[in-house]
Amino acid sequence: MLLTTGVSGAWMSKLMLFEQYQAFLITATLLAFAFAGRSLFFAGNAVRDGDCCEESGLDWKKASVFAASSCLALVFISSEYWIQFVL
């Protein structure tokens, strides 16, 4: 994808600087997804019963976007371990 946008191999070697922060970045990503999932699935109703703007149930559009993005993130995080069997 980077090559199709015109990024050459010389610039891509600078991405190796982030390799030492890989564990921290993976942890931050998983924590962000955990907090997003918590607020999406386990958040209490901030609206009181009987209010005019009361919402009930789960917003399935948000849940499906969350599920798709978390699956995609897990594929990218774990690709280091399974990509060798695919290629």
N, CA, C and O atoms as a Maestro MAE file, in Angstrom:
{
 s_m_m2io_version
 :::
 2.0.0
}

f_m_ct {
 s_m_title
 :::
 protein
 m_atom[348] {
  # First column is atom index #
  i_m_mmod_type
  r_m_x_coord
  r_m_y_coord
  r_m_z_coord
  i_m_residue_number
  s_m_chain_name
  s_m_pdb_residue_name
  s_m_pdb_atom_name
  i_m_atomic_number
  :::
  1 25 0.821 -1.178 0.000 1 A "MET " " N  " 7
  2 3 0.000 0.000 0.000 1 A "MET " " CA " 6
  3 2 0.872 1.252 0.000 1 A "MET " " C  " 6
  4 15 0.552 2.237 -0.666 1 A "MET " " O  " 8
  5 25 1.962 1.214 0.739 2 A "LEU " " N  " 7
  6 3 2.840 2.376 0.767 2 A "LEU " " CA " 6
  7 2 3.497 2.606 -0.591 2 A "LEU " " C  " 6
  8 15 3.669 3.748 -1.017 2 A "LEU " " O  " 8
  9 25 3.860 1.527 -1.261 3 A "LEU " " N  " 7
  10 3 4.501 1.674 -2.567 3 A "LEU " " CA " 6
  11 2 3.547 2.233 -3.612 3 A "LEU " " C  " 6
  12 15 3.968 2.967 -4.506 3 A "LEU " " O  " 8
  13 25 2.273 1.894 -3.509 4 A "THR " " N  " 7
  14 3 1.316 2.419 -4.480 4 A "THR " " CA " 6
  15 2 1.077 3.907 -4.290 4 A "THR " " C  " 6
  16 15 0.663 4.590 -5.226 4 A "THR " " O  " 8
  17 25 1.329 4.412 -3.106 5 A "THR " " N  " 7
  18 3 1.167 5.848 -2.866 5 A "THR " " CA " 6
  19 2 2.441 6.625 -3.139 5 A "THR " " C  " 6
  20 15 2.455 7.846 -2.984 5 A "THR " " O  " 8
  21 25 3.503 5.957 -3.537 6 A "GLY " " N  " 7
  22 3 4.722 6.649 -3.906 6 A "GLY " " CA " 6
  23 2 5.787 6.693 -2.828 6 A "GLY " " C  " 6
  24 15 6.786 7.396 -2.980 6 A "GLY " " O  " 8
  25 25 5.599 5.966 -1.754 7 A "VAL " " N  " 7
  26 3 6.595 5.954 -0.687 7 A "VAL " " CA " 6
  27 2 7.653 4.916 -1.057 7 A "VAL " " C  " 6
  28 15 7.333 3.755 -1.311 7 A "VAL " " O  " 8
  29 25 8.895 5.337 -1.084 8 A "SER " " N  " 7
  30 3 9.956 4.435 -1.518 8 A "SER " " CA " 6
  31 2 10.506 3.614 -0.353 8 A "SER " " C  " 6
  32 15 10.169 3.854 0.807 8 A "SER " " O  " 8
  33 25 11.346 2.658 -0.676 9 A "GLY " " N  " 7
  34 3 11.940 1.792 0.325 9 A "GLY " " CA " 6
  35 2 12.876 2.516 1.259 9 A "GLY " " C  " 6
  36 15 13.039 2.103 2.407 9 A "GLY " " O  " 8
  37 25 13.496 3.587 0.799 10 A "ALA " " N  " 7
  38 3 14.411 4.333 1.656 10 A "ALA " " CA " 6
  39 2 13.658 4.996 2.803 10 A "ALA " " C  " 6
  40 15 14.155 5.043 3.928 10 A "ALA " " O  " 8
  41 25 12.466 5.507 2.525 11 A "TRP " " N  " 7
  42 3 11.686 6.122 3.585 11 A "TRP " " CA " 6
  43 2 11.099 5.073 4.517 11 A "TRP " " C  " 6
  44 15 10.960 5.308 5.717 11 A "TRP " " O  " 8
  45 25 10.757 3.917 3.963 12 A "MET " " N  " 7
  46 3 10.158 2.863 4.777 12 A "MET " " CA " 6
  47 2 11.136 2.315 5.801 12 A "MET " " C  " 6
  48 15 10.708 1.742 6.804 12 A "MET " " O  " 8
  49 25 12.421 2.470 5.585 13 A "SER " " N  " 7
  50 3 13.389 2.002 6.572 13 A "SER " " CA " 6
  51 2 13.312 2.823 7.852 13 A "SER " " C  " 6
  52 15 13.725 2.358 8.915 13 A "SER " " O  " 8
  53 25 12.784 4.044 7.758 14 A "LYS " " N  " 7
  54 3 12.615 4.859 8.963 14 A "LYS " " CA " 6
  55 2 11.490 4.348 9.850 14 A "LYS " " C  " 6
  56 15 11.423 4.696 11.029 14 A "LYS " " O  " 8
  57 25 10.610 3.532 9.297 15 A "LEU " " N  " 7
  58 3 9.546 2.945 10.095 15 A "LEU " " CA " 6
  59 2 10.092 1.952 11.117 15 A "LEU " " C  " 6
  60 15 9.418 1.639 12.098 15 A "LEU " " O  " 8
  61 25 11.287 1.465 10.897 16 A "MET " " N  " 7
  62 3 11.897 0.524 11.837 16 A "MET " " CA " 6
  63 2 12.203 1.196 13.173 16 A "MET " " C  " 6
  64 15 12.444 0.508 14.164 16 A "MET " " O  " 8
  65 25 12.196 2.519 13.215 17 A "LEU " " N  " 7
  66 3 12.412 3.213 14.480 17 A "LEU " " CA " 6
  67 2 11.289 2.923 15.472 17 A "LEU " " C  " 6
  68 15 11.503 2.978 16.683 17 A "LEU " " O  " 8
  69 25 10.110 2.618 14.972 18 A "PHE " " N  " 7
  70 3 8.970 2.338 15.836 18 A "PHE " " CA " 6
  71 2 8.973 0.909 16.366 18 A "PHE " " C  " 6
  72 15 8.144 0.569 17.211 18 A "PHE " " O  " 8
  73 25 9.876 0.072 15.893 19 A "GLU " " N  " 7
  74 3 9.888 -1.320 16.323 19 A "GLU " " CA " 6
  75 2 10.177 -1.458 17.812 19 A "GLU " " C  " 6
  76 15 9.668 -2.374 18.456 19 A "GLU " " O  " 8
  77 25 10.974 -0.575 18.357 20 A "GLN " " N  " 7
  78 3 11.276 -0.656 19.776 20 A "GLN " " CA " 6
  79 2 10.073 -0.266 20.644 20 A "GLN " " C  " 6
  80 15 10.038 -0.592 21.830 20 A "GLN " " O  " 8
  81 25 9.100 0.421 20.066 21 A "TYR " " N  " 7
  82 3 7.894 0.817 20.787 21 A "TYR " " CA " 6
  83 2 6.715 -0.102 20.486 21 A "TYR " " C  " 6
  84 15 5.579 0.223 20.829 21 A "TYR " " O  " 8
  85 25 6.969 -1.237 19.854 22 A "GLN " " N  " 7
  86 3 5.896 -2.108 19.399 22 A "GLN " " CA " 6
  87 2 5.034 -2.609 20.556 22 A "GLN " " C  " 6
  88 15 3.807 -2.593 20.454 22 A "GLN " " O  " 8
  89 25 5.635 -3.043 21.629 23 A "ALA " " N  " 7
  90 3 4.862 -3.555 22.763 23 A "ALA " " CA " 6
  91 2 3.987 -2.455 23.371 23 A "ALA " " C  " 6
  92 15 2.833 -2.699 23.722 23 A "ALA " " O  " 8
  93 25 4.537 -1.257 23.491 24 A "PHE " " N  " 7
  94 3 3.760 -0.141 24.035 24 A "PHE " " CA " 6
  95 2 2.596 0.223 23.117 24 A "PHE " " C  " 6
  96 15 1.489 0.476 23.593 24 A "PHE " " O  " 8
  97 25 2.833 0.253 21.817 25 A "LEU " " N  " 7
  98 3 1.779 0.618 20.869 25 A "LEU " " CA " 6
  99 2 0.677 -0.440 20.812 25 A "LEU " " C  " 6
  100 15 -0.501 -0.106 20.689 25 A "LEU " " O  " 8
  101 25 1.061 -1.715 20.902 26 A "ILE " " N  " 7
  102 3 0.056 -2.781 20.927 26 A "ILE " " CA " 6
  103 2 -0.776 -2.690 22.191 26 A "ILE " " C  " 6
  104 15 -1.996 -2.849 22.145 26 A "ILE " " O  " 8
  105 25 -0.129 -2.435 23.320 27 A "THR " " N  " 7
  106 3 -0.851 -2.294 24.580 27 A "THR " " CA " 6
  107 2 -1.799 -1.103 24.538 27 A "THR " " C  " 6
  108 15 -2.937 -1.198 24.999 27 A "THR " " O  " 8
  109 25 -1.339 0.013 23.991 28 A "ALA " " N  " 7
  110 3 -2.193 1.197 23.883 28 A "ALA " " CA " 6
  111 2 -3.388 0.928 22.962 28 A "ALA " " C  " 6
  112 15 -4.494 1.395 23.233 28 A "ALA " " O  " 8
  113 25 -3.172 0.184 21.884 29 A "THR " " N  " 7
  114 3 -4.260 -0.149 20.970 29 A "THR " " CA " 6
  115 2 -5.294 -1.034 21.649 29 A "THR " " C  " 6
  116 15 -6.496 -0.792 21.532 29 A "THR " " O  " 8
  117 25 -4.833 -2.052 22.355 30 A "LEU " " N  " 7
  118 3 -5.761 -2.956 23.030 30 A "LEU " " CA " 6
  119 2 -6.520 -2.247 24.149 30 A "LEU " " C  " 6
  120 15 -7.702 -2.514 24.366 30 A "LEU " " O  " 8
  121 25 -5.849 -1.349 24.855 31 A "LEU " " N  " 7
  122 3 -6.535 -0.576 25.896 31 A "LEU " " CA " 6
  123 2 -7.584 0.355 25.294 31 A "LEU " " C  " 6
  124 15 -8.668 0.516 25.854 31 A "LEU " " O  " 8
  125 25 -7.265 0.960 24.167 32 A "ALA " " N  " 7
  126 3 -8.234 1.834 23.507 32 A "ALA " " CA " 6
  127 2 -9.468 1.046 23.070 32 A "ALA " " C  " 6
  128 15 -10.592 1.526 23.217 32 A "ALA " " O  " 8
  129 25 -9.270 -0.150 22.540 33 A "PHE " " N  " 7
  130 3 -10.405 -0.978 22.158 33 A "PHE " " CA " 6
  131 2 -11.173 -1.463 23.381 33 A "PHE " " C  " 6
  132 15 -12.396 -1.588 23.324 33 A "PHE " " O  " 8
  133 25 -10.484 -1.739 24.483 34 A "ALA " " N  " 7
  134 3 -11.174 -2.155 25.700 34 A "ALA " " CA " 6
  135 2 -12.042 -1.038 26.251 34 A "ALA " " C  " 6
  136 15 -13.181 -1.283 26.648 34 A "ALA " " O  " 8
  137 25 -11.527 0.184 26.281 35 A "PHE " " N  " 7
  138 3 -12.319 1.311 26.765 35 A "PHE " " CA " 6
  139 2 -13.486 1.618 25.828 35 A "PHE " " C  " 6
  140 15 -14.579 1.955 26.283 35 A "PHE " " O  " 8
  141 25 -13.257 1.502 24.529 36 A "ALA " " N  " 7
  142 3 -14.342 1.740 23.574 36 A "ALA " " CA " 6
  143 2 -15.419 0.675 23.703 36 A "ALA " " C  " 6
  144 15 -16.608 0.990 23.653 36 A "ALA " " O  " 8
  145 25 -15.023 -0.576 23.867 37 A "GLY " " N  " 7
  146 3 -15.996 -1.654 24.054 37 A "GLY " " CA " 6
  147 2 -16.759 -1.509 25.354 37 A "GLY " " C  " 6
  148 15 -17.956 -1.787 25.418 37 A "GLY " " O  " 8
  149 25 -16.063 -1.073 26.387 38 A "ARG " " N  " 7
  150 3 -16.716 -0.859 27.683 38 A "ARG " " CA " 6
  151 2 -17.768 0.236 27.575 38 A "ARG " " C  " 6
  152 15 -18.880 0.084 28.078 38 A "ARG " " O  " 8
  153 25 -17.422 1.329 26.924 39 A "SER " " N  " 7
  154 3 -18.392 2.418 26.811 39 A "SER " " CA " 6
  155 2 -19.527 2.067 25.857 39 A "SER " " C  " 6
  156 15 -20.627 2.604 25.984 39 A "SER " " O  " 8
  157 25 -19.275 1.180 24.910 40 A "LEU " " N  " 7
  158 3 -20.307 0.808 23.950 40 A "LEU " " CA " 6
  159 2 -21.262 -0.231 24.526 40 A "LEU " " C  " 6
  160 15 -22.478 -0.107 24.375 40 A "LEU " " O  " 8
  161 25 -20.723 -1.254 25.183 41 A "PHE " " N  " 7
  162 3 -21.541 -2.374 25.623 41 A "PHE " " CA " 6
  163 2 -21.954 -2.315 27.090 41 A "PHE " " C  " 6
  164 15 -23.018 -2.822 27.442 41 A "PHE " " O  " 8
  165 25 -21.145 -1.712 27.950 42 A "PHE " " N  " 7
  166 3 -21.418 -1.781 29.378 42 A "PHE " " CA " 6
  167 2 -21.715 -0.432 30.020 42 A "PHE " " C  " 6
  168 15 -21.801 -0.346 31.245 42 A "PHE " " O  " 8
  169 25 -21.870 0.606 29.238 43 A "ALA " " N  " 7
  170 3 -22.131 1.926 29.814 43 A "ALA " " CA " 6
  171 2 -23.552 1.969 30.355 43 A "ALA " " C  " 6
  172 15 -24.493 1.478 29.731 43 A "ALA " " O  " 8
  173 25 -23.681 2.560 31.517 44 A "GLY " " N  " 7
  174 3 -25.008 2.729 32.092 44 A "GLY " " CA " 6
  175 2 -25.750 3.838 31.366 44 A "GLY " " C  " 6
  176 15 -25.134 4.692 30.729 44 A "GLY " " O  " 8
  177 25 -27.036 3.824 31.459 45 A "ASN " " N  " 7
  178 3 -27.825 4.862 30.815 45 A "ASN " " CA " 6
  179 2 -27.634 6.168 31.554 45 A "ASN " " C  " 6
  180 15 -27.934 6.252 32.745 45 A "ASN " " O  " 8
  181 25 -27.149 7.171 30.886 46 A "ALA " " N  " 7
  182 3 -26.998 8.489 31.485 46 A "ALA " " CA " 6
  183 2 -28.329 9.231 31.511 46 A "ALA " " C  " 6
  184 15 -28.475 10.234 32.210 46 A "ALA " " O  " 8
  185 25 -29.278 8.744 30.759 47 A "VAL " " N  " 7
  186 3 -30.596 9.357 30.692 47 A "VAL " " CA " 6
  187 2 -31.486 8.673 31.718 47 A "VAL " " C  " 6
  188 15 -31.485 7.448 31.832 47 A "VAL " " O  " 8
  189 25 -32.234 9.459 32.453 48 A "ARG " " N  " 7
  190 3 -33.142 8.905 33.460 48 A "ARG " " CA " 6
  191 2 -34.399 8.370 32.794 48 A "ARG " " C  " 6
  192 15 -34.744 8.750 31.676 48 A "ARG " " O  " 8
  193 25 -35.068 7.485 33.503 49 A "ASP " " N  " 7
  194 3 -36.316 6.922 32.984 49 A "ASP " " CA " 6
  195 2 -37.355 8.018 32.843 49 A "ASP " " C  " 6
  196 15 -37.509 8.857 33.730 49 A "ASP " " O  " 8
  197 25 -38.060 8.007 31.736 50 A "GLY " " N  " 7
  198 3 -39.111 8.973 31.506 50 A "GLY " " CA " 6
  199 2 -38.664 10.227 30.779 50 A "GLY " " C  " 6
  200 15 -39.499 11.065 30.441 50 A "GLY " " O  " 8
  201 25 -37.377 10.380 30.530 51 A "ASP " " N  " 7
  202 3 -36.908 11.549 29.778 51 A "ASP " " CA " 6
  203 2 -37.317 11.410 28.314 51 A "ASP " " C  " 6
  204 15 -37.558 10.309 27.818 51 A "ASP " " O  " 8
  205 25 -37.388 12.545 27.644 52 A "CYS " " N  " 7
  206 3 -37.867 12.528 26.262 52 A "CYS " " CA " 6
  207 2 -36.846 11.930 25.295 52 A "CYS " " C  " 6
  208 15 -37.216 11.458 24.220 52 A "CYS " " O  " 8
  209 25 -35.586 11.947 25.661 53 A "CYS " " N  " 7
  210 3 -34.565 11.460 24.729 53 A "CYS " " CA " 6
  211 2 -33.981 10.121 25.192 53 A "CYS " " C  " 6
  212 15 -32.805 9.839 24.962 53 A "CYS " " O  " 8
  213 25 -34.777 9.334 25.818 54 A "GLU " " N  " 7
  214 3 -34.327 8.049 26.332 54 A "GLU " " CA " 6
  215 2 -34.059 7.082 25.177 54 A "GLU " " C  " 6
  216 15 -34.875 6.942 24.265 54 A "GLU " " O  " 8
  217 25 -32.923 6.431 25.232 55 A "GLU " " N  " 7
  218 3 -32.577 5.433 24.228 55 A "GLU " " CA " 6
  219 2 -32.529 4.077 24.901 55 A "GLU " " C  " 6
  220 15 -32.053 3.945 26.029 55 A "GLU " " O  " 8
  221 25 -33.019 3.086 24.210 56 A "SER " " N  " 7
  222 3 -32.949 1.741 24.768 56 A "SER " " CA " 6
  223 2 -32.271 0.835 23.762 56 A "SER " " C  " 6
  224 15 -32.441 0.992 22.553 56 A "SER " " O  " 8
  225 25 -31.512 -0.100 24.262 57 A "GLY " " N  " 7
  226 3 -30.856 -1.065 23.403 57 A "GLY " " CA " 6
  227 2 -29.504 -0.602 22.909 57 A "GLY " " C  " 6
  228 15 -29.040 0.495 23.217 57 A "GLY " " O  " 8
  229 25 -28.904 -1.452 22.154 58 A "LEU " " N  " 7
  230 3 -27.563 -1.239 21.627 58 A "LEU " " CA " 6
  231 2 -27.654 -0.682 20.209 58 A "LEU " " C  " 6
  232 15 -28.488 -1.123 19.417 58 A "LEU " " O  " 8
  233 25 -26.803 0.279 19.892 59 A "ASP " " N  " 7
  234 3 -26.740 0.814 18.541 59 A "ASP " " CA " 6
  235 2 -25.927 -0.165 17.687 59 A "ASP " " C  " 6
  236 15 -24.708 -0.254 17.827 59 A "ASP " " O  " 8
  237 25 -26.600 -0.884 16.818 60 A "TRP " " N  " 7
  238 3 -25.958 -1.956 16.063 60 A "TRP " " CA " 6
  239 2 -24.982 -1.440 15.020 60 A "TRP " " C  " 6
  240 15 -24.059 -2.157 14.633 60 A "TRP " " O  " 8
  241 25 -25.164 -0.217 14.561 61 A "LYS " " N  " 7
  242 3 -24.200 0.353 13.617 61 A "LYS " " CA " 6
  243 2 -22.858 0.576 14.299 61 A "LYS " " C  " 6
  244 15 -21.808 0.240 13.750 61 A "LYS " " O  " 8
  245 25 -22.900 1.142 15.494 62 A "LYS " " N  " 7
  246 3 -21.657 1.349 16.244 62 A "LYS " " CA " 6
  247 2 -21.018 0.024 16.626 62 A "LYS " " C  " 6
  248 15 -19.797 -0.122 16.570 62 A "LYS " " O  " 8
  249 25 -21.838 -0.934 17.013 63 A "ALA " " N  " 7
  250 3 -21.312 -2.238 17.411 63 A "ALA " " CA " 6
  251 2 -20.672 -2.961 16.231 63 A "ALA " " C  " 6
  252 15 -19.643 -3.618 16.395 63 A "ALA " " O  " 8
  253 25 -21.262 -2.850 15.056 64 A "SER " " N  " 7
  254 3 -20.681 -3.529 13.899 64 A "SER " " CA " 6
  255 2 -19.384 -2.860 13.448 64 A "SER " " C  " 6
  256 15 -18.447 -3.544 13.035 64 A "SER " " O  " 8
  257 25 -19.321 -1.533 13.521 65 A "VAL " " N  " 7
  258 3 -18.067 -0.840 13.192 65 A "VAL " " CA " 6
  259 2 -16.996 -1.189 14.212 65 A "VAL " " C  " 6
  260 15 -15.835 -1.386 13.852 65 A "VAL " " O  " 8
  261 25 -17.373 -1.265 15.480 66 A "PHE " " N  " 7
  262 3 -16.430 -1.654 16.519 66 A "PHE " " CA " 6
  263 2 -15.913 -3.069 16.290 66 A "PHE " " C  " 6
  264 15 -14.711 -3.313 16.399 66 A "PHE " " O  " 8
  265 25 -16.799 -3.996 15.975 67 A "ALA " " N  " 7
  266 3 -16.397 -5.383 15.750 67 A "ALA " " CA " 6
  267 2 -15.479 -5.506 14.531 67 A "ALA " " C  " 6
  268 15 -14.478 -6.221 14.577 67 A "ALA " " O  " 8
  269 25 -15.814 -4.820 13.458 68 A "ALA " " N  " 7
  270 3 -14.989 -4.894 12.249 68 A "ALA " " CA " 6
  271 2 -13.614 -4.283 12.477 68 A "ALA " " C  " 6
  272 15 -12.604 -4.850 12.058 68 A "ALA " " O  " 8
  273 25 -13.569 -3.134 13.136 69 A "SER " " N  " 7
  274 3 -12.270 -2.494 13.361 69 A "SER " " CA " 6
  275 2 -11.428 -3.257 14.370 69 A "SER " " C  " 6
  276 15 -10.205 -3.309 14.234 69 A "SER " " O  " 8
  277 25 -12.052 -3.848 15.377 70 A "SER " " N  " 7
  278 3 -11.261 -4.623 16.337 70 A "SER " " CA " 6
  279 2 -10.726 -5.910 15.703 70 A "SER " " C  " 6
  280 15 -9.606 -6.326 16.001 70 A "SER " " O  " 8
  281 25 -11.510 -6.535 14.839 71 A "CYS " " N  " 7
  282 3 -11.010 -7.724 14.131 71 A "CYS " " CA " 6
  283 2 -9.862 -7.358 13.201 71 A "CYS " " C  " 6
  284 15 -8.875 -8.089 13.117 71 A "CYS " " O  " 8
  285 25 -9.982 -6.244 12.508 72 A "LEU " " N  " 7
  286 3 -8.913 -5.798 11.622 72 A "LEU " " CA " 6
  287 2 -7.645 -5.464 12.408 72 A "LEU " " C  " 6
  288 15 -6.540 -5.791 11.975 72 A "LEU " " O  " 8
  289 25 -7.803 -4.822 13.548 73 A "ALA " " N  " 7
  290 3 -6.641 -4.508 14.387 73 A "ALA " " CA " 6
  291 2 -5.981 -5.781 14.903 73 A "ALA " " C  " 6
  292 15 -4.754 -5.861 14.949 73 A "ALA " " O  " 8
  293 25 -6.773 -6.772 15.291 74 A "LEU " " N  " 7
  294 3 -6.200 -8.036 15.763 74 A "LEU " " CA " 6
  295 2 -5.471 -8.785 14.653 74 A "LEU " " C  " 6
  296 15 -4.464 -9.448 14.902 74 A "LEU " " O  " 8
  297 25 -5.981 -8.677 13.428 75 A "VAL " " N  " 7
  298 3 -5.285 -9.299 12.296 75 A "VAL " " CA " 6
  299 2 -3.927 -8.638 12.095 75 A "VAL " " C  " 6
  300 15 -2.924 -9.323 11.896 75 A "VAL " " O  " 8
  301 25 -3.892 -7.303 12.146 76 A "PHE " " N  " 7
  302 3 -2.633 -6.590 11.952 76 A "PHE " " CA " 6
  303 2 -1.661 -6.825 13.105 76 A "PHE " " C  " 6
  304 15 -0.456 -6.945 12.883 76 A "PHE " " O  " 8
  305 25 -2.171 -6.892 14.326 77 A "ILE " " N  " 7
  306 3 -1.300 -7.120 15.486 77 A "ILE " " CA " 6
  307 2 -0.701 -8.515 15.449 77 A "ILE " " C  " 6
  308 15 0.476 -8.696 15.759 77 A "ILE " " O  " 8
  309 25 -1.505 -9.505 15.072 78 A "SER " " N  " 7
  310 3 -1.028 -10.889 15.099 78 A "SER " " CA " 6
  311 2 -0.380 -11.327 13.795 78 A "SER " " C  " 6
  312 15 0.085 -12.463 13.710 78 A "SER " " O  " 8
  313 25 -0.328 -10.483 12.785 79 A "SER " " N  " 7
  314 3 0.191 -10.897 11.479 79 A "SER " " CA " 6
  315 2 1.658 -11.286 11.522 79 A "SER " " C  " 6
  316 15 2.122 -12.053 10.678 79 A "SER " " O  " 8
  317 25 2.378 -10.774 12.476 80 A "GLU " " N  " 7
  318 3 3.791 -11.123 12.602 80 A "GLU " " CA " 6
  319 2 3.982 -12.624 12.830 80 A "GLU " " C  " 6
  320 15 5.009 -13.187 12.452 80 A "GLU " " O  " 8
  321 25 3.002 -13.260 13.443 81 A "TYR " " N  " 7
  322 3 3.121 -14.668 13.807 81 A "TYR " " CA " 6
  323 2 2.551 -15.619 12.770 81 A "TYR " " C  " 6
  324 15 3.049 -16.738 12.649 81 A "TYR " " O  " 8
  325 25 1.523 -15.227 12.010 82 A "TRP " " N  " 7
  326 3 0.909 -16.152 11.078 82 A "TRP " " CA " 6
  327 2 1.218 -15.862 9.620 82 A "TRP " " C  " 6
  328 15 0.923 -16.696 8.765 82 A "TRP " " O  " 8
  329 25 1.797 -14.721 9.304 83 A "ILE " " N  " 7
  330 3 2.013 -14.377 7.899 83 A "ILE " " CA " 6
  331 2 3.042 -15.285 7.243 83 A "ILE " " C  " 6
  332 15 3.007 -15.473 6.027 83 A "ILE " " O  " 8
  333 25 3.939 -15.841 8.005 84 A "GLN " " N  " 7
  334 3 4.961 -16.729 7.436 84 A "GLN " " CA " 6
  335 2 4.362 -18.019 6.877 84 A "GLN " " C  " 6
  336 15 4.954 -18.645 5.999 84 A "GLN " " O  " 8
  337 25 3.205 -18.415 7.375 85 A "PHE " " N  " 7
  338 3 2.559 -19.632 6.883 85 A "PHE " " CA " 6
  339 2 1.726 -19.352 5.639 85 A "PHE " " C  " 6
  340 15 1.429 -20.275 4.881 85 A "PHE " " O  " 8
  341 25 1.346 -18.106 5.416 86 A "VAL " " N  " 7
  342 3 0.532 -17.737 4.273 86 A "VAL " " CA " 6
  343 2 1.404 -17.544 3.030 86 A "VAL " " C  " 6
  344 15 1.036 -17.963 1.932 86 A "VAL " " O  " 8
  345 25 2.547 -16.914 3.213 87 A "LEU " " N  " 7
  346 3 3.403 -16.630 2.059 87 A "LEU " " CA " 6
  347 2 4.243 -17.771 1.718 87 A "LEU " " C  " 6
  348 15 5.024 -17.700 0.769 87 A "LEU " " O  " 8
  :::
 }
 m_bond[347] {
  # First column is bond index #
  i_m_from
  i_m_to
  i_m_order
  :::
  1 1 2 1
  2 2 3 1
  3 3 4 2
  4 3 5 1
  5 5 6 1
  6 6 7 1
  7 7 8 2
  8 7 9 1
  9 9 10 1
  10 10 11 1
  11 11 12 2
  12 11 13 1
  13 13 14 1
  14 14 15 1
  15 15 16 2
  16 15 17 1
  17 17 18 1
  18 18 19 1
  19 19 20 2
  20 19 21 1
  21 21 22 1
  22 22 23 1
  23 23 24 2
  24 23 25 1
  25 25 26 1
  26 26 27 1
  27 27 28 2
  28 27 29 1
  29 29 30 1
  30 30 31 1
  31 31 32 2
  32 31 33 1
  33 33 34 1
  34 34 35 1
  35 35 36 2
  36 35 37 1
  37 37 38 1
  38 38 39 1
  39 39 40 2
  40 39 41 1
  41 41 42 1
  42 42 43 1
  43 43 44 2
  44 43 45 1
  45 45 46 1
  46 46 47 1
  47 47 48 2
  48 47 49 1
  49 49 50 1
  50 50 51 1
  51 51 52 2
  52 51 53 1
  53 53 54 1
  54 54 55 1
  55 55 56 2
  56 55 57 1
  57 57 58 1
  58 58 59 1
  59 59 60 2
  60 59 61 1
  61 61 62 1
  62 62 63 1
  63 63 64 2
  64 63 65 1
  65 65 66 1
  66 66 67 1
  67 67 68 2
  68 67 69 1
  69 69 70 1
  70 70 71 1
  71 71 72 2
  72 71 73 1
  73 73 74 1
  74 74 75 1
  75 75 76 2
  76 75 77 1
  77 77 78 1
  78 78 79 1
  79 79 80 2
  80 79 81 1
  81 81 82 1
  82 82 83 1
  83 83 84 2
  84 83 85 1
  85 85 86 1
  86 86 87 1
  87 87 88 2
  88 87 89 1
  89 89 90 1
  90 90 91 1
  91 91 92 2
  92 91 93 1
  93 93 94 1
  94 94 95 1
  95 95 96 2
  96 95 97 1
  97 97 98 1
  98 98 99 1
  99 99 100 2
  100 99 101 1
  101 101 102 1
  102 102 103 1
  103 103 104 2
  104 103 105 1
  105 105 106 1
  106 106 107 1
  107 107 108 2
  108 107 109 1
  109 109 110 1
  110 110 111 1
  111 111 112 2
  112 111 113 1
  113 113 114 1
  114 114 115 1
  115 115 116 2
  116 115 117 1
  117 117 118 1
  118 118 119 1
  119 119 120 2
  120 119 121 1
  121 121 122 1
  122 122 123 1
  123 123 124 2
  124 123 125 1
  125 125 126 1
  126 126 127 1
  127 127 128 2
  128 127 129 1
  129 129 130 1
  130 130 131 1
  131 131 132 2
  132 131 133 1
  133 133 134 1
  134 134 135 1
  135 135 136 2
  136 135 137 1
  137 137 138 1
  138 138 139 1
  139 139 140 2
  140 139 141 1
  141 141 142 1
  142 142 143 1
  143 143 144 2
  144 143 145 1
  145 145 146 1
  146 146 147 1
  147 147 148 2
  148 147 149 1
  149 149 150 1
  150 150 151 1
  151 151 152 2
  152 151 153 1
  153 153 154 1
  154 154 155 1
  155 155 156 2
  156 155 157 1
  157 157 158 1
  158 158 159 1
  159 159 160 2
  160 159 161 1
  161 161 162 1
  162 162 163 1
  163 163 164 2
  164 163 165 1
  165 165 166 1
  166 166 167 1
  167 167 168 2
  168 167 169 1
  169 169 170 1
  170 170 171 1
  171 171 172 2
  172 171 173 1
  173 173 174 1
  174 174 175 1
  175 175 176 2
  176 175 177 1
  177 177 178 1
  178 178 179 1
  179 179 180 2
  180 179 181 1
  181 181 182 1
  182 182 183 1
  183 183 184 2
  184 183 185 1
  185 185 186 1
  186 186 187 1
  187 187 188 2
  188 187 189 1
  189 189 190 1
  190 190 191 1
  191 191 192 2
  192 191 193 1
  193 193 194 1
  194 194 195 1
  195 195 196 2
  196 195 197 1
  197 197 198 1
  198 198 199 1
  199 199 200 2
  200 199 201 1
  201 201 202 1
  202 202 203 1
  203 203 204 2
  204 203 205 1
  205 205 206 1
  206 206 207 1
  207 207 208 2
  208 207 209 1
  209 209 210 1
  210 210 211 1
  211 211 212 2
  212 211 213 1
  213 213 214 1
  214 214 215 1
  215 215 216 2
  216 215 217 1
  217 217 218 1
  218 218 219 1
  219 219 220 2
  220 219 221 1
  221 221 222 1
  222 222 223 1
  223 223 224 2
  224 223 225 1
  225 225 226 1
  226 226 227 1
  227 227 228 2
  228 227 229 1
  229 229 230 1
  230 230 231 1
  231 231 232 2
  232 231 233 1
  233 233 234 1
  234 234 235 1
  235 235 236 2
  236 235 237 1
  237 237 238 1
  238 238 239 1
  239 239 240 2
  240 239 241 1
  241 241 242 1
  242 242 243 1
  243 243 244 2
  244 243 245 1
  245 245 246 1
  246 246 247 1
  247 247 248 2
  248 247 249 1
  249 249 250 1
  250 250 251 1
  251 251 252 2
  252 251 253 1
  253 253 254 1
  254 254 255 1
  255 255 256 2
  256 255 257 1
  257 257 258 1
  258 258 259 1
  259 259 260 2
  260 259 261 1
  261 261 262 1
  262 262 263 1
  263 263 264 2
  264 263 265 1
  265 265 266 1
  266 266 267 1
  267 267 268 2
  268 267 269 1
  269 269 270 1
  270 270 271 1
  271 271 272 2
  272 271 273 1
  273 273 274 1
  274 274 275 1
  275 275 276 2
  276 275 277 1
  277 277 278 1
  278 278 279 1
  279 279 280 2
  280 279 281 1
  281 281 282 1
  282 282 283 1
  283 283 284 2
  284 283 285 1
  285 285 286 1
  286 286 287 1
  287 287 288 2
  288 287 289 1
  289 289 290 1
  290 290 291 1
  291 291 292 2
  292 291 293 1
  293 293 294 1
  294 294 295 1
  295 295 296 2
  296 295 297 1
  297 297 298 1
  298 298 299 1
  299 299 300 2
  300 299 301 1
  301 301 302 1
  302 302 303 1
  303 303 304 2
  304 303 305 1
  305 305 306 1
  306 306 307 1
  307 307 308 2
  308 307 309 1
  309 309 310 1
  310 310 311 1
  311 311 312 2
  312 311 313 1
  313 313 314 1
  314 314 315 1
  315 315 316 2
  316 315 317 1
  317 317 318 1
  318 318 319 1
  319 319 320 2
  320 319 321 1
  321 321 322 1
  322 322 323 1
  323 323 324 2
  324 323 325 1
  325 325 326 1
  326 326 327 1
  327 327 328 2
  328 327 329 1
  329 329 330 1
  330 330 331 1
  331 331 332 2
  332 331 333 1
  333 333 334 1
  334 334 335 1
  335 335 336 2
  336 335 337 1
  337 337 338 1
  338 338 339 1
  339 339 340 2
  340 339 341 1
  341 341 342 1
  342 342 343 1
  343 343 344 2
  344 343 345 1
  345 345 346 1
  346 346 347 1
  347 347 348 2
  :::
 }
}
